[in-house]
């Protein structure tokens, strides 16, 4: 299918990692069809991820409260329902006056199907294995290859439909000058010197089962700072601060805390400026792999073959002998998959992949 001069609507409204996974396909499409016009439907809190991307011509912002957060209340579901109706109404009005030719539903949910359906008379493409009745809304269904289990590779199954070949350069996150200045300001305020080595640590996730434990984070961070002489920066969102504060309170050395201080793209700039990312399965992990920062990731309830850091140079740490790995449980009374990973093992892995000598030495 030729996309020259076509208006293409991308639906991948959340979450952070899923948005990152979708970028290579869109970059490849725009590179092959520079005359196309690409619009992207995305949640308000994630718009900064796309603002500096020259391949995105229009960012269509929506604001629907999440119901997948662990602390979501009953009110959140009613709020999301009303916000969904309001959003669909506004999108319908927008698309009727200025419709898109092709809709790429990369989110594969009932809600994303409805969003695409608001665009009249379009050619809508979605996944054949999508759930929540999403396939009902699609014109064309894409079947995922059996040998492509990673989320990124699954999305790239859309590429042959448009005669597009994805290149290495498509695997990137565009970070603009505003985000770079945001990261530099944070580092200057925290007295980070040009020769300092930085480890960006991300200890939190939406699933409680993905968490490591405070004791291990304390030991690892103290050893990184005292034995390797690196600066540790704890990243994450504002809601992660209580957990991070608990870790920091027990440390012998005081790290920096960026959680809740930067925008998503500002955090991406800080991750790009770091020498290493270490953390659990979460969105920032995927940012690190796309901006070229080496990743050491801790996995338990999720399968790194499907959602791990993309690329061969990254390190995944898990307890292979456990039969329950990749259970995808967001709640579990026995967290041996994560609790069984020792701080010493993670430290040793980090020590092996970096010499940790000062820059310029």
Secondary structure, DSSP 8 states (H G I E B T S, - for coil): ---TT-EEEEE----HHHHHHHHHHHHHHHHH-TT-EEEEEEEGGGGGGTTT-TT-SEEEEE----S-STT--HHHHHHHHHHHHHHHHHHHHHHHHS--SEEEE-S-SHHHHHHHHTSTT-EEEEETT--TTGGGG-SEEE---TT--SHHHHHGGGGGGGT----GGGS-----HHHHHHHHHHHHHTT--TT--EEEEE---SSGGG---HHHHHHHHHHHHHHS--EEEE---GGGHHHHHHHHHT-SS--EE-TTTS-HHHHHHHHHHSSEEEEESSHHHHHHHHHT--EEEE-SSS-HHHHS-SSTT-EEE--TT-TTTT---S--S--HHHHTS-HHHHHHHHHHH-----TT-
